[in-house]
Amino acid sequence: MADNGQALKARAVQFTDWSPGVTQHSIGFKMDTADGDDMNTLRDNLCNVRTVATLRVDPAAQKGKDAQKETLPGMEGATEVEVEAIAEIKKITVYANEIGVRLNFAAEDIDIADLHRIAHRSGTVTLICKGSLDTSEGK
Protein backbone atom coordinates (compact mmCIF):
# COMPACT_ATOMS: atom_id res chain seq x y z
CA MET A 1 0.00 0.00 0.00
CA ALA A 2 1.36 3.41 -0.93
CA ASP A 3 1.70 5.99 1.80
CA ASN A 4 0.92 9.67 1.40
CA GLY A 5 3.86 11.38 -0.23
CA GLN A 6 5.80 11.28 -3.46
CA ALA A 7 4.91 8.31 -5.64
CA LEU A 8 6.60 9.40 -8.86
CA LYS A 9 8.79 12.45 -9.34
CA ALA A 10 8.68 14.36 -12.60
CA ARG A 11 9.29 11.61 -15.10
CA ALA A 12 9.51 11.77 -18.89
CA VAL A 13 6.54 10.01 -20.48
CA GLN A 14 4.76 9.54 -23.78
CA PHE A 15 1.07 10.32 -23.38
CA THR A 16 -1.22 7.91 -25.20
CA ASP A 17 -4.93 8.04 -25.97
CA TRP A 18 -7.54 9.86 -23.93
CA SER A 19 -11.11 8.85 -23.31
CA PRO A 20 -14.04 11.12 -22.43
CA GLY A 21 -16.88 9.89 -20.28
CA VAL A 22 -20.00 11.07 -18.51
CA THR A 23 -18.61 10.83 -14.98
CA GLN A 24 -14.89 10.46 -15.64
CA HIS A 25 -12.23 11.17 -18.26
CA SER A 26 -8.96 9.29 -18.62
CA ILE A 27 -5.59 9.47 -20.34
CA GLY A 28 -2.79 6.95 -20.55
CA PHE A 29 0.95 7.31 -20.56
CA LYS A 30 3.98 5.09 -21.05
CA MET A 31 7.35 5.57 -19.44
CA ASP A 32 10.64 3.78 -20.00
CA THR A 33 11.85 1.72 -17.08
CA ALA A 34 15.02 3.17 -15.64
CA ASP A 35 17.95 0.99 -14.61
CA GLY A 36 17.21 1.59 -10.93
CA ASP A 37 13.46 0.92 -11.12
CA ASP A 38 12.22 -1.76 -8.77
CA MET A 39 9.06 -3.22 -10.33
CA ASN A 40 7.59 -4.20 -6.97
CA THR A 41 8.01 -0.66 -5.63
CA LEU A 42 6.49 0.84 -8.78
CA ARG A 43 3.57 -1.59 -8.57
CA ASP A 44 2.99 -0.75 -4.90
CA ASN A 45 3.19 3.00 -5.55
CA LEU A 46 1.14 3.08 -8.75
CA CYS A 47 -1.61 0.46 -8.35
CA ASN A 48 -4.95 1.18 -6.65
CA VAL A 49 -4.00 4.68 -5.55
CA ARG A 50 -5.52 8.15 -5.56
CA THR A 51 -2.96 10.79 -6.51
CA VAL A 52 -2.51 14.44 -7.26
CA ALA A 53 -1.36 14.19 -10.87
CA THR A 54 0.51 16.95 -12.68
CA LEU A 55 0.68 16.43 -16.45
CA ARG A 56 2.95 18.73 -18.44
CA VAL A 57 3.71 19.08 -22.13
CA ASP A 58 6.49 21.41 -23.25
CA PRO A 59 6.55 21.99 -27.02
CA ALA A 60 10.32 22.54 -26.91
CA ALA A 61 10.83 19.03 -25.49
CA GLN A 62 8.86 17.10 -28.10
CA LYS A 63 10.39 13.96 -29.57
CA GLY A 64 9.89 12.02 -32.77
CA LYS A 65 7.32 13.27 -35.25
CA ASP A 66 6.08 15.97 -32.84
CA ALA A 67 9.56 17.54 -32.84
CA GLN A 68 9.48 17.82 -36.63
CA LYS A 69 6.25 19.84 -36.65
CA GLU A 70 6.87 23.54 -36.99
CA THR A 71 4.59 25.54 -34.72
CA LEU A 72 3.97 29.25 -34.73
CA PRO A 73 2.51 31.27 -31.86
CA GLY A 74 -1.21 30.64 -31.65
CA MET A 75 -1.08 27.24 -33.36
CA GLU A 76 -2.25 24.15 -31.50
CA GLY A 77 0.79 22.58 -29.88
CA ALA A 78 2.72 25.85 -29.74
CA THR A 79 2.05 26.46 -26.06
CA GLU A 80 2.93 24.60 -22.92
CA VAL A 81 0.10 22.63 -21.34
CA GLU A 82 0.05 21.86 -17.63
CA VAL A 83 -2.81 20.22 -15.78
CA GLU A 84 -3.12 19.26 -12.13
CA ALA A 85 -6.02 17.23 -10.74
CA ILE A 86 -6.87 14.30 -8.50
CA ALA A 87 -6.54 11.01 -10.41
CA GLU A 88 -7.10 7.35 -9.64
CA ILE A 89 -4.84 4.60 -10.93
CA LYS A 90 -6.40 1.17 -10.81
CA LYS A 91 -3.73 -0.83 -12.63
CA ILE A 92 -0.45 -0.59 -14.48
CA THR A 93 0.81 -2.64 -17.40
CA VAL A 94 4.43 -3.77 -17.39
CA TYR A 95 6.19 -4.37 -20.70
CA ALA A 96 9.81 -5.42 -21.31
CA ASN A 97 11.21 -1.86 -21.34
CA GLU A 98 8.30 0.34 -20.33
CA ILE A 99 5.34 0.70 -18.00
CA GLY A 100 1.84 1.78 -19.06
CA VAL A 101 -0.42 3.71 -16.68
CA ARG A 102 -3.99 4.97 -17.07
CA LEU A 103 -5.10 8.01 -15.05
CA ASN A 104 -8.84 8.38 -14.32
CA PHE A 105 -10.18 11.84 -13.44
CA ALA A 106 -13.63 12.90 -12.22
CA ALA A 107 -15.21 14.70 -15.19
CA GLU A 108 -15.81 17.86 -13.18
CA ASP A 109 -12.15 18.05 -12.08
CA ILE A 110 -10.46 18.27 -15.49
CA ASP A 111 -11.01 20.09 -18.76
CA ILE A 112 -11.44 17.58 -21.57
CA ALA A 113 -9.82 20.05 -23.98
CA ASP A 114 -6.59 19.84 -21.95
CA LEU A 115 -6.55 16.05 -22.24
CA HIS A 116 -7.03 16.38 -25.99
CA ARG A 117 -4.04 18.76 -26.23
CA ILE A 118 -1.85 16.43 -24.15
CA ALA A 119 -2.73 13.11 -25.84
CA HIS A 120 -0.08 11.50 -28.06
CA ARG A 121 2.63 13.99 -27.04
CA SER A 122 5.79 13.79 -24.97
CA GLY A 123 5.82 15.34 -21.52
CA THR A 124 6.31 14.75 -17.83
CA VAL A 125 4.13 13.33 -15.07
CA THR A 126 4.45 13.96 -11.34
CA LEU A 127 2.25 11.90 -9.00
CA ILE A 128 1.83 12.56 -5.28
CA CYS A 129 0.02 9.74 -3.51
CA LYS A 130 -3.03 10.69 -1.47
CA GLY A 131 -3.98 7.19 -0.36
CA SER A 132 -5.10 3.78 -1.52
CA LEU A 133 -8.35 3.03 -3.29
CA ASP A 134 -10.82 0.82 -1.46
CA THR A 135 -10.62 -2.39 -3.50
CA SER A 136 -13.17 -4.23 -1.34
CA GLU A 137 -16.19 -2.61 -3.07
CA GLY A 138 -18.32 -5.05 -4.99
CA LYS A 139 -16.94 -8.16 -3.29
DSSP file (Angstrom, degrees, kcal/mol; ACC not computed):
  #  RESIDUE AA STRUCTURE BP1 BP2  ACC     N-H-->O    O-->H-N    N-H-->O    O-->H-N    TCO  KAPPA ALPHA  PHI   PSI    X-CA   Y-CA   Z-CA
    1    1 A M              0   0    0      0, 0.0     2,-0.2     0, 0.0    44,-0.1   0.000 360.0 360.0 360.0 132.8    0.0    0.0    0.0
    2    2 A A        -     0   0    0     42,-0.4     2,-0.2    45,-0.3   130,-0.2  -0.547 360.0-140.4 -78.0 140.5    1.4    3.4   -0.9
    3    3 A D        -     0   0    0     -2,-0.2   128,-0.2     1,-0.1   126,-0.2  -0.558  36.0 -81.2 -92.5 163.2    1.7    6.0    1.8
    4    4 A N  S    S+     0   0    0     -2,-0.2     2,-0.3   126,-0.2   126,-0.2  -0.420  94.2  61.9 -61.2 139.1    0.9    9.7    1.4
    5    5 A G  E    S-A  129   0A   0    124,-1.7   124,-2.2    -2,-0.1     2,-0.4  -0.911  94.9 -10.5 137.7-164.9    3.9   11.4   -0.2
    6    6 A Q  E     +A  128   0A   0     -2,-0.3   122,-0.2   122,-0.2     3,-0.1  -0.521  48.3 167.4 -72.9 121.5    5.8   11.3   -3.5
    7    7 A A  E    S+     0   0A   0    120,-1.9     2,-0.3    -2,-0.4   121,-0.2   0.782  74.7   5.7 -98.8 -38.4    4.9    8.3   -5.6
    8    8 A L  E    S-A  127   0A   0    119,-2.1   119,-2.5    37,-0.0    -1,-0.3  -0.903  70.6-144.4-151.8 115.8    6.6    9.4   -8.9
    9    9 A K  E     -     0   0A   0     -2,-0.3   116,-0.2   117,-0.2   118,-0.0  -0.253  60.0 -53.2 -72.5 169.2    8.8   12.5   -9.3
   10   10 A A  E    S-     0   0A   0    116,-0.1     2,-0.4   114,-0.1   116,-0.2  -0.199  74.0-179.8 -48.0 116.9    8.7   14.4  -12.6
   11   11 A R  E     -A  125   0A   0    114,-1.9   114,-1.7    -3,-0.2     2,-0.2  -0.975  32.1-111.3-130.5 135.9    9.3   11.6  -15.1
   12   12 A A  E     +A  124   0A   0     -2,-0.4    20,-0.3   112,-0.2     2,-0.3  -0.465  48.5 168.0 -66.7 132.4    9.5   11.8  -18.9
   13   13 A V  E     -A  123   0A   0    110,-2.8   110,-2.2    -2,-0.2     2,-0.5  -0.903  38.9-127.9-139.8 165.8    6.5   10.0  -20.5
   14   14 A Q  E     -AB 122  30A   0     16,-2.6    16,-2.2    -2,-0.3   108,-0.2  -0.978  31.3-138.8-114.6 113.4    4.8    9.5  -23.8
   15   15 A F  E     - B   0  29A   0    106,-2.8    14,-0.3    -2,-0.5     3,-0.1  -0.464  22.5-168.3 -70.8 144.0    1.1   10.3  -23.4
   16   16 A T  E     -     0   0A   0     12,-2.7   104,-1.0     1,-0.3   105,-0.2   0.000  40.0 -27.4-110.2-144.2   -1.2    7.9  -25.2
   17   17 A D  E     -     0   0A   0    102,-0.2    11,-1.9    10,-0.1    -1,-0.3  -0.254  52.9-145.3 -73.5 159.2   -4.9    8.0  -26.0
   18   18 A W  E     - B   0  27A   0      9,-0.2     9,-0.3    -3,-0.1    -1,-0.0  -0.867   6.3-155.2-120.6 157.9   -7.5    9.9  -23.9
   19   19 A S  E     - B   0  26A   0      7,-2.9     7,-2.3    -2,-0.3     2,-0.2  -0.966   4.8-149.1-139.7 119.8  -11.1    8.9  -23.3
   20   20 A P        +     0   0    0      0, 0.0     2,-0.3     0, 0.0     5,-0.2  -0.537  23.1 172.7 -83.1 154.7  -14.0   11.1  -22.4
   21   21 A G        -     0   0    0     -2,-0.2     4,-0.0     1,-0.1    -2,-0.0  -0.924  43.6-107.9-149.9 175.2  -16.9    9.9  -20.3
   22   22 A V  S    S+     0   0    0     -2,-0.3    -1,-0.1     1,-0.1     3,-0.1   0.931 117.1  13.8 -74.2 -46.7  -20.0   11.1  -18.5
   23   23 A T  S    S+     0   0    0      1,-0.2    84,-2.6    84,-0.1    85,-0.3   0.647 133.8  23.0-106.3 -18.8  -18.6   10.8  -15.0
   24   24 A Q  E     - C   0 106A   0     82,-0.3     2,-0.3    83,-0.2    -1,-0.2  -0.998  55.6-155.2-148.6 153.1  -14.9   10.5  -15.6
   25   25 A H  E     - C   0 105A   0     80,-2.2    80,-3.5    -2,-0.3     2,-0.3  -0.883  19.1-166.9-119.1 154.3  -12.2   11.2  -18.3
   26   26 A S  E     -BC  19 104A   0     -7,-2.3    -7,-2.9    -2,-0.3     2,-0.3  -0.964  13.5-172.2-142.1 159.7   -9.0    9.3  -18.6
   27   27 A I  E     -BC  18 103A   0     76,-1.8    76,-3.0    -2,-0.3     2,-0.2  -0.985  15.5-143.8-146.7 146.0   -5.6    9.5  -20.3
   28   28 A G  E     - C   0 102A   0    -11,-1.9   -12,-2.7    -2,-0.3     2,-0.3  -0.674  13.3-173.3-105.9 163.3   -2.8    6.9  -20.5
   29   29 A F  E     -BC  15 101A   0     72,-2.4    72,-2.8   -14,-0.3     2,-0.4  -0.986  11.8-149.2-150.4 155.5    1.0    7.3  -20.6
   30   30 A K  E     -BC  14 100A   0    -16,-2.2   -16,-2.6    -2,-0.3     2,-0.4  -0.963  13.5-172.5-122.6 142.7    4.0    5.1  -21.1
   31   31 A M  E     - C   0  99A   0     68,-2.2    68,-2.6    -2,-0.4   -18,-0.1  -0.994  27.2-113.4-134.5 143.6    7.4    5.6  -19.4
   32   32 A D  E     - C   0  98A   0     -2,-0.4     2,-0.5   -20,-0.3    66,-0.3  -0.436  35.9-113.7 -68.1 145.6   10.6    3.8  -20.0
   33   33 A T        -     0   0    0     64,-2.0     2,-0.1    -2,-0.1    -1,-0.1  -0.708  31.3-137.3 -81.3 130.8   11.8    1.7  -17.1
   34   34 A A    >   -     0   0    0     -2,-0.5     3,-1.7     1,-0.1    -1,-0.0  -0.462  22.8-107.6 -84.0 160.1   15.0    3.2  -15.6
   35   35 A D  T 3  S+     0   0    0      1,-0.3    -1,-0.1    -2,-0.1    -2,-0.0   0.843 119.7  47.2 -55.8 -35.6   17.9    1.0  -14.6
   36   36 A G  T 3  S+     0   0    0      2,-0.1    -1,-0.3     0, 0.0     2,-0.2   0.409  82.5 124.1 -90.2   3.3   17.2    1.6  -10.9
   37   37 A D    <   -     0   0    0     -3,-1.7     2,-0.7     1,-0.1     3,-0.1  -0.450  48.8-153.9 -68.7 130.1   13.5    0.9  -11.1
   38   38 A D     >  -     0   0    0     -2,-0.2     4,-2.5     1,-0.1     3,-0.3  -0.930   5.8-152.2-101.4 115.5   12.2   -1.8   -8.8
   39   39 A M  H  > S+     0   0    0     -2,-0.7     4,-2.6     1,-0.2     5,-0.2   0.842  93.9  53.7 -60.0 -36.0    9.1   -3.2  -10.3
   40   40 A N  H  > S+     0   0    0      2,-0.2     4,-2.5     1,-0.2    -1,-0.2   0.912 110.3  47.1 -65.4 -41.2    7.6   -4.2   -7.0
   41   41 A T  H  > S+     0   0    0     -3,-0.3     4,-2.4     2,-0.2    -2,-0.2   0.925 113.0  48.7 -66.0 -44.5    8.0   -0.7   -5.6
   42   42 A L  H  X S+     0   0    0     -4,-2.5     4,-2.0     2,-0.2    -2,-0.2   0.932 112.0  49.3 -60.4 -44.8    6.5    0.8   -8.8
   43   43 A R  H  X S+     0   0    0     -4,-2.6     4,-1.6     1,-0.2    -2,-0.2   0.932 112.6  47.3 -59.3 -46.3    3.6   -1.6   -8.6
   44   44 A D  H  < S+     0   0    0     -4,-2.5   -42,-0.4     1,-0.2    -1,-0.2   0.856 117.7  42.2 -64.6 -34.9    3.0   -0.8   -4.9
   45   45 A N  H  < S+     0   0    0     -4,-2.4    -1,-0.2    -5,-0.2    -2,-0.2   0.705 122.9  36.0 -85.2 -20.3    3.2    3.0   -5.6
   46   46 A L  H  < S+     0   0    0     -4,-2.0     2,-0.4    -5,-0.2     3,-0.3   0.496  96.1  85.9-115.2  -4.1    1.1    3.1   -8.8
   47   47 A C  S  < S-     0   0    0     -4,-1.6   -45,-0.3     1,-0.2    43,-0.2  -0.852 102.0  -5.8-104.5 134.1   -1.6    0.5   -8.4
   48   48 A N  S    S+     0   0    0     41,-0.7    85,-2.7    -2,-0.4     2,-0.3   0.908  99.0 133.6  56.2  48.7   -4.9    1.2   -6.7
   49   49 A V  E     -ED  89 132A   0     40,-1.7    40,-2.6    -3,-0.3     2,-0.5  -0.908  54.1-138.3-127.9 156.4   -4.0    4.7   -5.5
   50   50 A R  E     +ED  88 131A   0     81,-3.0    80,-3.5    -2,-0.3    81,-0.6  -0.963  37.6 174.4-108.0 128.4   -5.5    8.1   -5.6
   51   51 A T  E     -ED  87 129A   0     36,-3.3    36,-2.9    -2,-0.5     2,-0.7  -0.865  42.5-116.9-131.7 161.6   -3.0   10.8   -6.5
   52   52 A V  E     -ED  86 128A   0     76,-2.5    76,-1.9    -2,-0.3     2,-0.5  -0.933  44.7-160.1 -92.2 114.5   -2.5   14.4   -7.3
   53   53 A A  E     -ED  85 127A   0     32,-2.9    32,-2.0    -2,-0.7     2,-0.5  -0.851  15.5-167.1-105.4 130.2   -1.4   14.2  -10.9
   54   54 A T  E     -ED  84 126A   0     72,-2.7    72,-1.9    -2,-0.5     2,-0.5  -0.970   8.4-170.5-114.4 117.2    0.5   16.9  -12.7
   55   55 A L  E     -ED  83 125A   0     28,-2.8    28,-2.6    -2,-0.5     2,-0.4  -0.912   7.5-177.7-108.6 130.9    0.7   16.4  -16.4
   56   56 A R  E     -ED  82 124A   0     68,-2.4    68,-2.4    -2,-0.5     2,-0.4  -0.993  15.0-172.3-137.0 133.5    3.0   18.7  -18.4
   57   57 A V  E     -E   81   0A   0     24,-2.9    24,-2.2    -2,-0.4    66,-0.2  -0.994   5.2-169.5-121.9 127.0    3.7   19.1  -22.1
   58   58 A D    >   -     0   0    0     -2,-0.4     3,-2.2    64,-0.4     4,-0.2  -0.967  15.4-150.7-115.9 114.8    6.5   21.4  -23.3
   59   59 A P  G >  S+     0   0    0      0, 0.0     3,-1.2     0, 0.0    -1,-0.1   0.811  96.6  59.6 -55.9 -30.4    6.5   22.0  -27.0
   60   60 A A  G 3  S+     0   0    0      1,-0.2    18,-0.0    18,-0.1    20,-0.0   0.695 103.6  52.3 -70.8 -17.7   10.3   22.5  -26.9
   61   61 A A  G <  S+     0   0    0     -3,-2.2    -1,-0.2    61,-0.1     6,-0.1   0.218  78.8 134.0-103.7  14.2   10.8   19.0  -25.5
   62   62 A Q    <   -     0   0    0     -3,-1.2     2,-0.3    -4,-0.2    59,-0.0  -0.330  37.8-157.2 -69.3 147.4    8.9   17.1  -28.1
   63   63 A K    >>  -     0   0    0      4,-0.0     3,-1.2    -2,-0.0     4,-0.5  -0.741  48.5  -0.5-118.0 165.6   10.4   14.0  -29.6
   64   64 A G  H >> S-     0   0    0     -2,-0.3     3,-0.8     1,-0.3     4,-0.8  -0.218 128.2  -6.7  61.2-138.6    9.9   12.0  -32.8
   65   65 A K  H 3> S+     0   0    0      1,-0.3     4,-0.6     2,-0.2     3,-0.4   0.788 132.2  61.1 -66.1 -27.4    7.3   13.3  -35.3
   66   66 A D  H X4 S+     0   0    0     -3,-1.2     3,-0.7     1,-0.2    -1,-0.3   0.844 100.3  55.4 -66.1 -32.0    6.1   16.0  -32.8
   67   67 A A  H << S+     0   0    0     -3,-0.8    -1,-0.2    -4,-0.5    -2,-0.2   0.769 103.1  56.1 -70.6 -25.2    9.6   17.5  -32.8
   68   68 A Q  H 3< S+     0   0    0     -4,-0.8     2,-0.4    -3,-0.4    -1,-0.2   0.634  84.8  98.3 -83.1 -14.2    9.5   17.8  -36.6
   69   69 A K  S << S-     0   0    0     -3,-0.7     2,-0.5    -4,-0.6    -3,-0.0  -0.607  71.1-138.7 -77.3 127.6    6.3   19.8  -36.6
   70   70 A E        -     0   0    0     -2,-0.4     2,-0.4     2,-0.0    -2,-0.1  -0.751  22.8-168.1 -86.1 128.2    6.9   23.5  -37.0
   71   71 A T        -     0   0    0     -2,-0.5     6,-0.1     6,-0.1     3,-0.0  -0.945   8.0-161.1-120.5 141.3    4.6   25.5  -34.7
   72   72 A L    >   -     0   0    0     -2,-0.4     3,-2.6     4,-0.1     6,-0.2  -0.811  44.7 -75.1-111.6 155.7    4.0   29.3  -34.7
   73   73 A P  T 3  S+     0   0    0      0, 0.0     3,-0.1     0, 0.0    -1,-0.1  -0.236 121.9  24.3 -51.2 133.7    2.5   31.3  -31.9
   74   74 A G  T 3  S+     0   0    0      1,-0.4     2,-0.1    -3,-0.0     3,-0.1   0.163  94.4 119.3  95.5 -17.4   -1.2   30.6  -31.7
   75   75 A M  S X  S-     0   0    0     -3,-2.6     3,-2.1     1,-0.1    -1,-0.4  -0.498  78.4 -94.1 -78.3 151.2   -1.1   27.2  -33.4
   76   76 A E  T 3  S+     0   0    0      1,-0.3    -1,-0.1    -2,-0.1    -4,-0.1  -0.443 115.9  25.5 -60.9 133.7   -2.3   24.2  -31.5
   77   77 A G  T 3  S+     0   0    0     -2,-0.1    -1,-0.3     2,-0.1    -6,-0.1   0.338  94.1 101.7  93.0  -6.7    0.8   22.6  -29.9
   78   78 A A  S <  S+     0   0    0     -3,-2.1     2,-0.3    -6,-0.2    -2,-0.1   0.645  73.6  62.0 -84.9 -14.5    2.7   25.9  -29.7
   79   79 A T  S    S-     0   0    0     -4,-0.3     2,-0.1   -20,-0.1    -2,-0.1  -0.786  88.9-103.6-114.8 155.8    2.1   26.5  -26.1
   80   80 A E        -     0   0    0     -2,-0.3     2,-0.5   -22,-0.1   -22,-0.2  -0.464  32.0-154.1 -69.7 143.5    2.9   24.6  -22.9
   81   81 A V  E     +E   57   0A   0    -24,-2.2   -24,-2.9    -2,-0.1     2,-0.4  -0.990  16.5 173.5-122.1 129.0    0.1   22.6  -21.3
   82   82 A E  E     +E   56   0A   0     -2,-0.5     2,-0.4   -26,-0.2   -26,-0.2  -0.989   2.6 178.4-137.6 129.7    0.1   21.9  -17.6
   83   83 A V  E     -E   55   0A   0    -28,-2.6   -28,-2.8    -2,-0.4     2,-0.4  -0.982   7.1-172.2-130.2 138.0   -2.8   20.2  -15.8
   84   84 A E  E     +E   54   0A   0     -2,-0.4     2,-0.3   -30,-0.2   -30,-0.2  -0.993  25.1 133.5-132.1 128.8   -3.1   19.3  -12.1
   85   85 A A  E     -E   53   0A   0    -32,-2.0   -32,-2.9    -2,-0.4     2,-0.3  -0.980  58.3 -82.7-162.0 163.5   -6.0   17.2  -10.7
   86   86 A I  E     -E   52   0A   0     -2,-0.3    20,-0.5   -34,-0.2     2,-0.3  -0.607  52.2-178.4 -73.6 131.8   -6.9   14.3   -8.5
   87   87 A A  E     -EF  51 105A   0    -36,-2.9   -36,-3.3    -2,-0.3     2,-0.4  -0.952  21.1-141.2-133.0 152.3   -6.5   11.0  -10.4
   88   88 A E  E     -EF  50 104A   0     16,-2.5    16,-2.3    -2,-0.3     2,-0.5  -0.919   8.3-161.6-110.9 141.0   -7.1    7.4   -9.6
   89   89 A I  E     +E   49   0A   0    -40,-2.6   -40,-1.7    -2,-0.4   -41,-0.7  -0.982  13.1 173.2-120.7 118.1   -4.8    4.6  -10.9
   90   90 A K        -     0   0    0     -2,-0.5     2,-0.3    12,-0.4    -1,-0.1   0.713  64.9  -4.3 -99.0 -23.4   -6.4    1.2  -10.8
   91   91 A K        -     0   0    0     11,-0.3    11,-0.8   -45,-0.1     2,-0.3  -0.987  54.5-145.8-160.3 161.7   -3.7   -0.8  -12.6
   92   92 A I  E     -G  101   0A   0     -2,-0.3     2,-0.5     9,-0.2     9,-0.2  -0.921  15.1-138.2-126.4 158.4   -0.4   -0.6  -14.5
   93   93 A T  E     -G  100   0A   0      7,-2.8     7,-3.5    -2,-0.3     2,-0.6  -0.978  14.4-152.3-118.5 127.4    0.8   -2.6  -17.4
   94   94 A V  E     +G   99   0A   0     -2,-0.5     5,-0.2     5,-0.2     2,-0.2  -0.879  16.2 178.2-105.0 124.1    4.4   -3.8  -17.4
   95   95 A Y        -     0   0    0      3,-3.2    -2,-0.0    -2,-0.6     0, 0.0  -0.534  48.0 -87.8-108.9 179.8    6.2   -4.4  -20.7
   96   96 A A  S    S+     0   0    0      1,-0.2     3,-0.0    -2,-0.2    -1,-0.0   0.915 121.3   6.9 -57.9 -46.6    9.8   -5.4  -21.3
   97   97 A N  S    S+     0   0    0      1,-0.0   -64,-2.0   -65,-0.0     2,-0.3   0.289 128.0  41.5-123.6   9.4   11.2   -1.9  -21.3
   98   98 A E  E     -C   32   0A   0    -66,-0.3    -3,-3.2     2,-0.0     2,-0.4  -0.977  61.6-133.9-153.4 165.2    8.3    0.3  -20.3
   99   99 A I  E     -CG  31  94A   0    -68,-2.6   -68,-2.2    -2,-0.3     2,-0.4  -0.977  16.4-149.2-123.9 135.3    5.3    0.7  -18.0
  100  100 A G  E     -CG  30  93A   0     -7,-3.5    -7,-2.8    -2,-0.4     2,-0.4  -0.887  16.7-178.2-106.2 136.7    1.8    1.8  -19.1
  101  101 A V  E     -CG  29  92A   0    -72,-2.8   -72,-2.4    -2,-0.4     2,-0.5  -0.982  15.0-153.5-133.5 142.5   -0.4    3.7  -16.7
  102  102 A R  E     -C   28   0A   0    -11,-0.8     2,-0.5    -2,-0.4   -12,-0.4  -0.980  10.1-155.2-118.2 124.5   -4.0    5.0  -17.1
  103  103 A L  E     -C   27   0A   0    -76,-3.0   -76,-1.8    -2,-0.5     2,-0.5  -0.853   5.5-159.1 -99.0 130.0   -5.1    8.0  -15.0
  104  104 A N  E     -CF  26  88A   0    -16,-2.3   -16,-2.5    -2,-0.5     2,-0.3  -0.949  10.5-172.2-112.6 124.4   -8.8    8.4  -14.3
  105  105 A F  E     -CF  25  87A   0    -80,-3.5   -80,-2.2    -2,-0.5     2,-0.2  -0.886  32.0-107.7-115.2 143.9  -10.2   11.8  -13.4
  106  106 A A  E >>  -C   24   0A   0    -20,-0.5     3,-2.2    -2,-0.3     4,-0.6  -0.532  35.8-123.5 -63.5 135.5  -13.6   12.9  -12.2
  107  107 A A  G >4 S+     0   0    0    -84,-2.6     3,-0.7     1,-0.3     5,-0.2   0.820 109.8  53.1 -56.0 -34.7  -15.2   14.7  -15.2
  108  108 A E  G 34 S+     0   0    0    -85,-0.3    -1,-0.3     1,-0.2   -84,-0.1   0.603 103.4  59.4 -78.5  -8.5  -15.8   17.9  -13.2
  109  109 A D  G <4 S+     0   0    0     -3,-2.2     2,-0.4     1,-0.1    -1,-0.2   0.576 105.6  42.7 -95.0 -10.5  -12.1   18.0  -12.1
  110  110 A I  S << S-     0   0    0     -3,-0.7     2,-0.6    -4,-0.6    -1,-0.1  -0.994  76.4-120.6-142.8 144.0  -10.5   18.3  -15.5
  111  111 A D    >>  -     0   0    0     -2,-0.4     4,-1.3     1,-0.2     3,-1.0  -0.721  17.6-148.1 -83.5 120.8  -11.0   20.1  -18.8
  112  112 A I  H 3> S+     0   0    0     -2,-0.6     4,-2.0     1,-0.3    -1,-0.2   0.800  96.9  62.9 -60.4 -29.4  -11.4   17.6  -21.6
  113  113 A A  H 3> S+     0   0    0      1,-0.2     4,-1.9     2,-0.2    -1,-0.3   0.862 100.0  53.7 -64.8 -34.5   -9.8   20.0  -24.0
  114  114 A D  H <> S+     0   0    0     -3,-1.0     4,-1.5     2,-0.2    -1,-0.2   0.912 107.1  50.3 -65.8 -41.5   -6.6   19.8  -21.9
  115  115 A L  H  X S+     0   0    0     -4,-1.3     4,-2.3     1,-0.2    -2,-0.2   0.899 109.0  52.7 -62.6 -39.0   -6.6   16.0  -22.2
  116  116 A H  H  < S+     0   0    0     -4,-2.0    -1,-0.2     1,-0.2    -2,-0.2   0.903 109.7  48.2 -61.7 -41.5   -7.0   16.4  -26.0
  117  117 A R  H  < S+     0   0    0     -4,-1.9    -1,-0.2     1,-0.2    -2,-0.2   0.759 115.4  45.2 -71.9 -24.1   -4.0   18.8  -26.2
  118  118 A I  H >< S+     0   0    0     -4,-1.5     3,-1.1    -5,-0.1  -103,-0.2   0.818  87.2 107.7 -86.9 -34.0   -1.9   16.4  -24.1
  119  119 A A  T 3< S+     0   0    0     -4,-2.3  -102,-0.2     1,-0.2  -103,-0.1  -0.105  87.1   8.1 -54.5 139.6   -2.7   13.1  -25.8
  120  120 A H  T 3  S+     0   0    0   -104,-1.0     2,-0.3     1,-0.2    -1,-0.2   0.759 106.4 109.7  62.6  30.2   -0.1   11.5  -28.1
  121  121 A R  S <  S-     0   0    0     -3,-1.1  -106,-2.8  -105,-0.2     2,-0.2  -0.871  71.3-106.2-127.7 163.5    2.6   14.0  -27.0
  122  122 A S  E     +A   14   0A   0     -2,-0.3   -64,-0.4  -108,-0.2     2,-0.3  -0.622  57.5 121.1 -85.7 148.7    5.8   13.8  -25.0
  123  123 A G  E     -A   13   0A   0   -110,-2.2  -110,-2.8    -2,-0.2     2,-0.3  -0.906  52.6 -79.7-173.4-158.1    5.8   15.3  -21.5
  124  124 A T  E     -AD  12  56A   0    -68,-2.4   -68,-2.4    -2,-0.3     2,-0.4  -0.946  24.7-157.1-130.7 153.4    6.3   14.8  -17.8
  125  125 A V  E     -AD  11  55A   0   -114,-1.7  -114,-1.9    -2,-0.3     2,-0.4  -0.996   4.8-172.3-128.9 135.2    4.1   13.3  -15.1
  126  126 A T  E     - D   0  54A   0    -72,-1.9   -72,-2.7    -2,-0.4     2,-0.4  -0.999   9.0-169.8-123.4 128.7    4.4   14.0  -11.3
  127  127 A L  E     -AD   8  53A   0   -119,-2.5  -119,-2.1    -2,-0.4  -120,-1.9  -0.976   8.8-169.3-122.3 129.0    2.3   11.9   -9.0
  128  128 A I  E     -AD   6  52A   0    -76,-1.9   -76,-2.5    -2,-0.4  -122,-0.2  -0.971  27.9-126.3-117.0 116.8    1.8   12.6   -5.3
  129  129 A C  E     +AD   5  51A   0   -124,-2.2  -124,-1.7    -2,-0.5   -78,-0.3  -0.357  28.0 177.9 -67.7 134.6    0.0    9.7   -3.5
  130  130 A K  E     -     0   0A   0    -80,-3.5     2,-0.2     1,-0.5   -79,-0.2   0.331  60.7 -62.9-115.0   2.1   -3.0   10.7   -1.5
  131  131 A G  E     - D   0  50A   0    -81,-0.6   -81,-3.0  -128,-0.2    -1,-0.5  -0.676  60.4 -63.0 137.7 170.1   -4.0    7.2   -0.4
  132  132 A S  E     - D   0  49A   0    -83,-0.2   -83,-0.3    -2,-0.2     2,-0.2  -0.540  46.0-115.4 -86.9 152.3   -5.1    3.8   -1.5
  133  133 A L        -     0   0    0    -85,-2.7     2,-0.9    -2,-0.2    -1,-0.1  -0.613  33.0-109.0 -80.7 146.7   -8.4    3.0   -3.3
  134  134 A D    >   +     0   0    0     -2,-0.2     3,-0.6     1,-0.2    -1,-0.1  -0.690  37.7 179.9 -77.3 107.0  -10.8    0.8   -1.5
  135  135 A T  T 3   +     0   0    0     -2,-0.9    -1,-0.2     1,-0.2    -2,-0.0   0.379  65.3  80.9 -91.3   4.6  -10.6   -2.4   -3.5
  136  136 A S  T >   +     0   0    0      2,-0.1     3,-1.5     3,-0.0    -1,-0.2   0.573  63.5 114.2 -86.7  -8.0  -13.2   -4.2   -1.3
  137  137 A E  T <  S+     0   0    0     -3,-0.6     0, 0.0     1,-0.3     0, 0.0  -0.374  80.2  17.2 -63.8 138.2  -16.2   -2.6   -3.1
  138  138 A G  T 3         0   0    0     -2,-0.1    -1,-0.3     1,-0.1    -2,-0.1   0.551 360.0 360.0  80.8   8.7  -18.3   -5.1   -5.0
  139  139 A K    <         0   0    0     -3,-1.5    -2,-0.1     0, 0.0    -1,-0.1   0.423 360.0 360.0-101.3 360.0  -16.9   -8.2   -3.3
